[in-house]
């Protein structure tokens, strides 16, 4: 009696899984065998035509072609828009420790941005002036001096420097450090909501599925301090219209902050050399000990 189609499919899957049985690295063996089982299960469930499968391969090929080593990482964007980046983030931060919540890294980080002084202005393009300041502490409440806050955000046109070649590369980017009391201060412009890039495969996927590409206004932070785990997070404007529908699912309530309107000449304005009305946001970061 001839085996049924399902039996043949299952046999193929087990043959492929078995082909990785001698993988020397146990973790790699687990990952590859699980990957095969899940991909095969997806194919059995959806039964793609050969044309559909080739379209999927072309989609991934084009995604790779949109990546480079400095500015654009379309695969991170794909991971973000499928919620995979946030799932990986959640799995790696399951235990509540009292530290600031993490969120997605994003595809537009650039290494080696300028070192900036306490309260230095990192904005070289127009926008509503803003000050973001607060403390960096350990989970035991102790202030952390000399913590490095790598910060980046978009300009008012919704694009990051590097992505937008009209901007100076260091625009709205910088590496700040906390002072002896664990305080940081950033002078910048009010962040704006913006669409993720839609000129590549990810944009076509969003359009085909009826999803919008918008992210709520935020600042990116990557914070390092000796003896502590690196924190990758955002700080979101609590009044943004896209908080409930972030295209990359990165919003967490604990990361929202209010940008308060402040008059020219007040104490904070004098401290940070603000020449007119501005917005002020205060946010304290808490780092896990390593």
N, C-alpha and C positions, 0 to 999 in steps of 0.2 A: 504494500500500500504506500502510495506516494505521500510524503510529508506535506502538511498544509503550509500555506504561505506564511502564517504566523510562526510556525516552528522554524522555518528557514530563516526568517528575520532574527529570531532569538538566537539561533545558532551563530549567525554572522556576528551579532553583538558580542557574544561570549568569546568568539575567536579573536576579535579585536581587543577585548579586555585582556585576554590571556597573553596577547602579544607584548603587553607591558609588564608581565609578571616578574621579569628579571631586571627591572629597572633598579639600579643599585640604591638610589636615594628613596627611602620609604615614603617620604612626603610627596615627592614627585610622582611616584607610582600610584599613590592614592588619588592625587589630583587628576592624572591622566585617565585612570580607569573610571573614575566618577564622571569625568567629562564625556567620555565615550558613551556611558550608559544614558546620561541625560540628553545628549544630542540625538542619539538613536531613538530615545523615547519621544522626543519632540518630532522627529521625522515620522515616526509611526502614527503619532496623534494627528498631525496636520496633513500628512501625505502630499507633500509638495510635488508639483509637476517638475519635469526636468528643466523647463523654461524658468519656473519660479526659483529653482535652486541656483541656476546660473545667474539670475537677477540678484539673488542674495550674495553670491560670490563677487559679482561686479560692484555691489554696494560696499562690501568690505574692502575691495581693492581701491575704490575711489576714496574711502575713508582714510586708508593708509597714505594715499597720495596727497591728502590735505594736511598731513602732519609734518612738522619740522622740529629741529632741536632747540629753537629759541622762542618762537611766538605762538605757533598754532599747533594744537594737539586735538585733532578731530576725534580720536578714539576716546580720550577723556570726556569730550563733549557727548559722545554716544553713550558712554557709561553713565554719565550724569543724567541724561534725559531718559534713560531706561530705569533710573532709580537704583542702579547697581552700585554706584559710588556711595550713596547714602546707606545702602544695605551693608556694604563692607565696613563703612564707618560705624554703624550700629553694632555689628558683630564684634568689632575690635574695642568697643567702649561700653560693654554691657554692664559693668559694675559701677554703681553710683558711688562716687568718691567725694563729691562736693566740688570737684573741679568744673571749670567752665565747659559747657557743651561744645563738642566739635561739630564740624560740618564739612562739606566738600572742599577740596583743594582748588578745583577749577583749572581751566586749560591755559591761563594767561599769566602765570607767574614767570618772572624773569630774575635770574640770580644776579648778584653783584650790583644791586642798585645802591645809590649814594647813601653814605652814612650821614644822618641828620641830627642836629642838636635838639635839645629839649625845646619844644615849642616852635621849631622851624617850619616855615611854610613849604609844603611840597607841591603846591599848585602853580603851574606856569601857564595855565589857560584860564579863561574866564569862568566864573560861577559865583554862587552865593557863598560868601566867606563863612567858614565854620571852624570851631575848635572842638576836638575830641580829646578828653583827658580822663585820668583816673589812676588806679593803682594796679600793680601786679603783685599777687600774694601767693604763698603756698596754701595748701588745704588746711594747715594749722593756723592760718591767719598772719603768719610772719611775712612782712614786706620783702620783696626780692629786688635787691639793687643790681644794676647792670644787666638786667634781662634785655634781650634784643627783640624788638617788635618789628618784623618785616611787614610793611603795609603797602597795599596797592588798591586802586579803585579806577573806575572809568572817568573820563572827562564828561562834560555836559552833552556831548554828542553821542554818549553811550558806548564809546570805544576806549580801549586801553592803549596806552603808549606801546609801541611795538606793533600792535595790530593796526593802529592809525599812524602812518608814517609822517603825517603832518605835525604830530606832537613830538616834542623833545623826548628822548627815550626815558629819561628819569622823571617825566611829568607824572605827578600823582603816585609816586612810588618813593619808598625810602626805608632806611633801617634806623629806627629810633632806639634809644636806650633809657631804661629807668634810672632815676637818680638814687642817691643814697637812702632815700625813704621809700623806694619802690614806686615812685610816681612817674608817669609818662604824660606827654602832651604833644599833640599833632595839630598843626594849623593846615587847613585844607579848604576844599569847597564842599558844599552839601552834595552828597551822593544822589544819583538819579537812577530810576528804574531804566532798564535797557534790554533790548532783545539779544539773545545769544546769536552768533553768526548763523545765517540761514543760506549762505552761498555755497554750502557743501552738502554732502549726503545726509547729514543730520537735519538740516533745514528742510530738505525734500521729504524726509520721513515725517517730520512734524506737520508739514503742509498736507501730506497724503492722509494723515490720520486726524486732521482737524484740530490739532493742538497749537496753542500760541507759543511763541518763543521767549516770552518776557520773564525777566528776573526782577525781583524787588530791589530797591536801592540798598546798597550795603558797602561796607569797607571790608576788605580781606585782611586777615592777620595770621601770621605764622610767628609764634613766640617761643624763643629758646632761652633757657637759663640753666647753668650748671646744676646737676643733681635733680633735674626735673624733666618730665616728659615733654616733648615738643607739642605745642598746641596749635592746631590748624582750625581756624574758625572764621566766621563773619560777624559783623555787627550790623543789624538791619534797622532801617528807619521804620518805627512802629506805625506810621501813618500811610505807608505805601499801599497802593491798591492791589498789588500782586502778591502780598504775603500769603494768601490762601491758595495761590495757584502757581507757585514758583515752577518754572519749566524744568528745574533740576531737583526739585523736592528738598531743597537745602534749609528751609526755614525751621527754626525751633523757637518756641515762645521766650525762652530764657535769653535769647540773643537779640531781642528787640530793644531799641533805645529811643528816647524822645529827643529831638533836636529843638531846644527851646529858643525862642526869639529873644535876643539881647540887644539893648541899646548901645549906641556908640558911647565910649568914654567911661563905661563902668569899670569896676576893679579888675574883672577878668579881661576886658578889652585892653586895659593898660598893661596887664601882666604879659599878654601875648601880642602886643603891638597891633591890635586891630583898629583900623582907622575909621570904621563906620559901623552901622548895625550888622549883626552877625547871628549865627546860630551856635548854640553850645550843647554838646552831649557829654554826659559823664558815664563811664562804664568801667567797672573793675573786673579784671581777669584773675582767675584762680588756677594755678598749675598743680598737677599731680607730681609728687616726688617719684623719681625713677628708682 
